[in-house]
Each structure stands twice: as C-alpha cells, then as structure tokens.
Amino acid sequence: MRVITGSARGRKLEQLVGDDVRPTTDRVKEAVFSIIQFNVEGRRFLDLFAGSGQMGIEALSRGAKEAVFVDNRNESVNIVKRNLLSTRLDKNAKVIRADSISYLGMCREKFDLVFLDPPYAAGLLEQALAKSERVMNKGGMIICESPCDKVLVDEVGEFVKYREYRYGKIKITTYCHGDFVKENA
C-alpha cells in the first residue's frame, strides 16, 4: 500500500494485518480520489474508521488543509501515527482514539470531506451516515465504501445521494448537499 500522488507520492504505508482487516484497495482509493480530485486542496478531511489512515494521508498528500483520523483500536491509532510521521504529513493531522459513532455525536468541528468505511458486517455504515451530516460543511461531500449489494438511504438530512460507482464487489456512494445536487442534475 502506497501513497498514489502528491507530496508523499510513492511512500509505502504500514497496514494492519489479520482476518478482520479489509483495507481499501489501491484501485478503489484511486477511484475515490478521481471522484473528489477538485475538492481536496485546502479542505478538511475526516477519515472515520481510519484503519491505517491511508485515505486521510492520501488527502493530505494531495493538499488537504487538515485530516482527522478516528479509530477505536490502539493498533490502528499507532499505525496511523507512524504512517503520518513516515510521510511527513503529521503537522496537519489529528489522530483520535474513539468510537467513530460516538465521535460523530460529540464532534463540534466541520469537515468538507468525510470518508466512511466501517467493517461491512457490523452495521455501522448506516449509523455513521445518519450522524455525518451534523459535522459537514454545506459544500462538502460524504463518501461511503460498501459492498455492491448494500442499499443506502437516498437522503441524510440536507445531504442527498449524488452518485454511485461500482468497482468489482465494492460500491462507492457519494452524498452532497441538496442544493449542489439540484444545480448539477
């Protein structure tokens, strides 16, 4: 697993190991950043269920103003910190050990991009999606990674399902503010 482009291009990232680990593939990561390529620079990125932190690190490498990484496992938090140090992107990052759903409920910060990729079988995506709107800037985007057969809601408060993309067995679903969707329909 490597950083695809930007200031840390080509840097190798540590990853978690084990049967319960399912990192975002390079193909899907590349696709996500192709979707949001013009919306990263100078923006605030939330990498929820961060794992190794590869999505937030990619955002920082591509010029995101700040990335916040949230995961409830010590091992994940430590790997994210090591990956940030090895890519020299730690100055614009915050790493938080917390339950992602609880974090969304207590967070007072606002983000432009939120990436949700919880363990598929845990039923956490719906919970995180429902609470994500409250941490979003109006012009922001919520990005969800899920299995292709997962049906997600059409609306999350003022955010509306914008597009879905399929990559093998993986689906990426984006949500944007309703005004944006109307203007770009």
MORAQUI-V132687 format. One record per backbone hydrogen bond with DSSP energy under -0.5 kcal/mol. CO is the residue of the C=O (numbers start at 1). NH is the residue of the N-H. E is the energy in kcal/mol with one decimal. If there is no record, write none. Layout:
{{CO | NH | E} {CO | NH | E}}
//
This chain:
{{1 | 13 | -3.0} {3 | 10 | -2.8} {6 | 9 | -1.7} {8 | 11 | -2.3} {11 | 3 | -2.0} {18 | 21 | -1.2} {25 | 29 | -2.9} {26 | 30 | -2.8} {27 | 31 | -1.9} {28 | 32 | -2.8} {29 | 33 | -2.3} {30 | 34 | -1.4} {31 | 35 | -2.1} {32 | 36 | -2.0} {36 | 39 | -2.7} {37 | 40 | -0.6} {40 | 43 | -2.3} {43 | 65 | -1.6} {43 | 66 | -1.5} {44 | 112 | -2.0} {44 | 113 | -2.1} {45 | 47 | -0.6} {45 | 68 | -2.6} {46 | 48 | -0.9} {46 | 115 | -2.9} {47 | 50 | -0.5} {47 | 70 | -2.3} {48 | 117 | -0.6} {50 | 53 | -2.7} {53 | 57 | -2.5} {54 | 58 | -2.0} {55 | 59 | -2.0} {56 | 60 | -2.5} {57 | 61 | -2.7} {58 | 62 | -1.5} {59 | 64 | -2.5} {60 | 63 | -1.8} {61 | 7 | -2.4} {63 | 42 | -3.0} {66 | 45 | -2.6} {67 | 94 | -2.0} {68 | 47 | -3.1} {69 | 96 | -3.3} {70 | 49 | -0.9} {70 | 50 | -2.5} {71 | 98 | -1.4} {73 | 77 | -2.3} {74 | 78 | -2.6} {75 | 79 | -2.1} {76 | 80 | -2.8} {77 | 81 | -2.2} {78 | 82 | -2.3} {79 | 83 | -2.8} {80 | 84 | -2.6} {81 | 85 | -2.2} {82 | 86 | -2.6} {83 | 87 | -1.5} {84 | 88 | -0.6} {84 | 89 | -2.2} {84 | 90 | -0.8} {85 | 88 | -0.8} {89 | 92 | -0.9} {90 | 93 | -1.4} {92 | 67 | -2.1} {94 | 69 | -3.1} {94 | 96 | -0.5} {96 | 71 | -1.9} {96 | 98 | -0.9} {99 | 103 | -2.7} {100 | 104 | -2.1} {101 | 105 | -1.5} {102 | 106 | -1.5} {103 | 106 | -0.5} {103 | 107 | -2.1} {111 | 137 | -2.9} {112 | 141 | -2.7} {113 | 46 | -2.8} {114 | 116 | -0.6} {114 | 143 | -3.3} {115 | 48 | -1.7} {115 | 117 | -0.6} {116 | 145 | -2.6} {119 | 122 | -1.2} {119 | 124 | -0.6} {120 | 123 | -0.9} {123 | 127 | -0.6} {124 | 128 | -2.9} {125 | 129 | -2.9} {126 | 130 | -2.2} {127 | 131 | -1.4} {128 | 132 | -1.3} {129 | 133 | -0.7} {131 | 134 | -0.6} {132 | 135 | -2.0} {133 | 136 | -1.7} {135 | 111 | -2.8} {137 | 140 | -2.2} {140 | 177 | -0.7} {141 | 114 | -2.0} {142 | 175 | -2.4} {143 | 116 | -3.1} {144 | 173 | -2.3} {146 | 171 | -3.3} {147 | 150 | -1.8} {150 | 152 | -0.6} {154 | 161 | -3.3} {156 | 159 | -2.5} {158 | 178 | -2.8} {159 | 156 | -3.5} {160 | 176 | -2.2} {163 | 174 | -2.8} {165 | 172 | -2.8} {167 | 170 | -1.9} {169 | 148 | -2.1} {170 | 167 | -3.2} {171 | 146 | -2.3} {171 | 173 | -0.5} {172 | 165 | -2.6} {173 | 144 | -2.8} {174 | 162 | -3.5} {174 | 163 | -0.9} {175 | 142 | -2.3} {176 | 160 | -3.5} {177 | 180 | -0.7} {177 | 181 | -1.9} {178 | 182 | -2.4} {179 | 183 | -2.1} {180 | 184 | -1.7} {182 | 185 | -0.9}}
//
